[in-house]
Amino acid sequence: MGKKGLKTKETIRQQAYRLFAEKGFKAVTMTDICEKTGLSRGGLYRYYAGTEQIFLEILSEEYAIADRIEKKEKASAILEDMLLAIKAEIMDKELSLSLAIYEYANLGNEDFFANINEKAKQRWISLLEYGMETKEFKAVDTEQISDLILYYYQGLRMWSRVILFDEQVAGHYVKTVKQLLLKE
């Protein structure tokens, strides 16, 4: 696929993400995505067979840390970038896919989410191990801390759909993670 095709797919995912965050999984149609992107139905179907395929691709996108670790970037810088992105997601309920994820999981897709969760956990573990190896992070139980970081975040994301969090709540998450990991 050429550059233009990749750009079109990215636009589709970005616009569909907003629709899924706003309406949930079940209510979004290919027509909605066509209207949001300005693509014809044929143009959209050239890239995706349906809303499920788009949704799965969105959920499968990963925060790329392996490349950054391989380039020997500072673990603290990688952590800082991840925490900034997480804080933004917590504060903007319009970015939350919690409702859509819940709806999709209830359609019998638990294995898919177990796989995504395991990948996220492994990303955190790899960052924790890297940070300990570079002596930037405290020595921690990587399984325990990755669970805490991941589920604390997921809980905040879920609740951000129904409770308006102020900046302080998201700040507490960031501060807690830093206190757990970073050396003084």
Secondary structure, DSSP 8 states (H G I E B T S, - for coil): --HHHHHHHHHHHHHHHHHHHHH-STT--HHHHHHHHT--HHHHHTT-SSHHHHHHHHHH-----HHHHHTT--HHHHHHHHHHHHHHHHH-GGG--HHHHHHHHTTT-HHHHHHHHHHHHHHHHHHHHHHHHTTSB----HHHHHHHHHHHHHHHHHHTTTS---HHHHHHHHHHHHHHHB--
